[in-house]
Amino acid sequence: MRKVRRSMGLVAIAASATMILAACGGNESSSEETAAEAATEEAVVAEETVEEAPAEGGGEALRVTYIPKNLGNPYFDAIVKGFNEAAPGLNMTVEVVAPAQAGATDQIPFIDAAIQQQVDAIAISPNDLDALCPSLKRAMEAGITVLTVNGDTAPDCREASITPVDFSQLGRYLVDLTAEVTGGEGEWAFLSATSTAPDQNSWLEAAAEYISSGESPAGLTLVDTVYGDDQPDKSATEAQALLTKYPDLAAINAPTTVGIAAAAQVLSQSPRKGQVQVTGLGTPNQMREFIKDGTVQKFALWDPALQGTIAANLIVGLQNGSIVAGEDVAFEVPGVGERIMAGADRLIIAGPPQEFDASNIDDFDF
Ligand code: RAM
């Protein structure tokens, strides 16, 4: 039987917090700048916009840096919204900085800049399982709380990881979702994010295991996996290329909000609309028009905001000592409920998964 230890619960330090989205407009750094210089400049720009949170009840505001995979993806805006929703009860400022592209090493300069600034905590949605580890370990050695959010690194590179759903089940779910929208017959392909994305790769690996186990729907054949790098244009080009390469394609499954929206856009204007199904993981706001015009029957996700809310509260608890990171430690998130750092890897599931179709797409706004 698993033993769950209970921590004291989260104690909100003071009344107010200021959350800052220091998005840098998606501009790439000029060729004269090193990535580190660019990161430092962006961080400085962010710092200039940070308002001091009123520290009622004493104590300096906690300084948190959140590093999404890349800029310009509304999915990560939703996670920032979650940080914002937690803010009123927490004495915290959050700077959001990220690279323009989601390359394996592109976040390193931003981690290093946060270490230099001696922030209290770094939350990161990682673009690689291992490449960020030396920097993240340096951050922890400097006394900075490090959390991964929405995807993970190797477990010894962070204190805990917040994932939206149980990743071990998602690969299987994506195959079954493809079967549902195709009637269980035909060729299909994955249109993923970057080839190093730890979240998507874990789902793709689990899907491959499910398929090779012989338990997956027998009429489906996975013919290809391509990568749109979470860039709308590249994702659209890859979707178009799949249509050309596979004249009998029955479905594109894009387990990325950028990829599914791009594939749906391509299919909505294609004579093969209706013949080729698009499904996967998307935000309701980006996918609404494609559900309404019949391009897409069904897709899934979760509310990304919850991960930001849990991260903000967990950071406070880890910083004030009311929560100690460890195996099977339960903690209470005000307004959300109990969550558990499960197992030796300290994985926290935000939940819940949600399916969207014509019957409920208008009930969601993110
Ligand atoms: C994209 C990103 C993100 C992933 C979602 C489903 O927005 O790749 O990491 O979790 O899709």
Boltz pocket constraint, residues with backbone or C-beta under 6 A from the ligand:
constraints:
  - pocket:
      binder: B
      contacts: [[A, 69], [A, 73], [A, 75], [A, 76], [A, 125], [A, 150], [A, 151], [A, 193], [A, 197], [A, 199], [A, 230], [A, 255], [A, 256], [A, 257], [A, 258], [A, 281], [A, 282]]
      max_distance: 6.0
